[in-house]
């Protein structure tokens, strides 16, 4: 019986190893595809930036310059999102205040009508 259990455990481990190997192959293929896509994107960005620079100054753009420009754009984008969030909060606060004032005006009008 112990021998049978050992065989079953060994078979389960073999299946697990096969599954892990399959997953590793899938991950490696995904990684390779991602690398190819990144390289393609990088080539497109560099081509665009070089063409744009050639149009304005005729000088080549380095990869580091592109990275720095993308970083600046990303930081500006983040600041814009933060500013938008602040403005949304301010707008919500003002709307709440306006609603409170409108409610108070209604109560005042109602009180005036009752007094008349």
Rosetta blueprint (number, residue, H / E / L):
1 X L
2 X H
3 X H
4 X H
5 X H
6 X H
7 X H
8 X H
9 X H
10 X H
11 X H
12 X H
13 X H
14 X H
15 X H
16 X H
17 X H
18 X H
19 X H
20 X H
21 X H
22 X H
23 X H
24 X H
25 X H
26 X H
27 X H
28 X H
29 X H
30 X H
31 X H
32 X H
33 X H
34 X H
35 X H
36 X H
37 X H
38 X H
39 X H
40 X H
41 X H
42 X H
43 X H
44 X H
45 X H
46 X H
47 X H
48 X H
49 X H
50 X H
51 X H
52 X H
53 X H
54 X H
55 X H
56 X H
57 X L
58 X L
59 X L
60 X L
61 X L
62 X L
63 X H
64 X H
65 X H
66 X H
67 X H
68 X H
69 X H
70 X H
71 X H
72 X H
73 X H
74 X H
75 X H
76 X H
77 X H
78 X H
79 X H
80 X H
81 X H
82 X H
83 X H
84 X H
85 X H
86 X H
87 X H
88 X H
89 X H
90 X H
91 X H
92 X H
93 X H
94 X H
95 X H
96 X H
97 X H
98 X H
99 X H
100 X H
101 X H
102 X H
103 X H
104 X H
105 X H
106 X H
107 X H
108 X H
109 X H
110 X H
111 X H
112 X H
113 X H
114 X H
115 X H
116 X L
